[in-house]
Amino acid sequence: MDYAKLLASVPVKWHQEFVQFVASGDASKAFLDYLDSDTKMQAAVEQALTAQISAFEVRVSSRARRRRGSPVRPTVASVGAVKVVRKDSRRVRR
């Protein structure tokens, strides 16, 4: 995740708490009060959490496929995006 891009929407005063909040969910009351009043920072939090959820879903999906016997290999489709590609599951007869 590119925090630098997201931090552009966050006042410098809140940078450290923003990163902490996105990483752990922990935040001070003052930060949460400010977050409630700033739509740009709300959008930045939403983007950060959406990226984390997407990455988590890819990992879970990948593990589930491996457990079912369908190996997968992740490939980077573009900067910041991960694409899961299934390996060919057909068996070769000898």
C-alpha positions, -999 to +999 in steps of 0.1 A: +000+000+000+013+035-009+008+054+024+026+084+009-002+089-016-029+085+011-011+107+036-014+136+011-051+137+022-042+137+059-030+168+078+006+163+089-005+165+126-024+132+121+001+112+099+014+090+126-020+083+141-034+076+107-008+049+100-014+034+135-052+035+130-050+018+096-025-008+109-041-017+142-074+001+146-061+019+176-066+057+178-070+085+202-103+101+209-090+133+193-080+115+161-114+098+159-132+131+165-112+147+137-118+117+114-155+122+119-153+158+106-129+154+077-142+137+045-108+136+028-093+117+057-123+094+058-117+086+021-081+079+028-089+055+056-115+038+034-089+034+006-063+020+030-087-005+046-101-015+012-066-023+000-059-044+031-091-063+027-083-070-009-049-083+000-063-104+027-089-119+004-062-128-021-042-146+006-072-165+019-083-175-016-048-187-024-045-208+007-080-223+001-070-233-034-038-249-023-057-269+003-080-282-024-051-293-045-052-265-070-018-248-068-017-211-076+010-186-083+005-149-076+018-125-102+021-088-101-003-076-128+004-039-122+019-017-095+000-023-063-022-050-077-019-088-073-034-112-096-038-149-088-033-172-117-042-209-115-017-233-127-029-258-153-046-286-133-047-311-161-027-342-155-003-355-182-006-393-189+025-412-196 
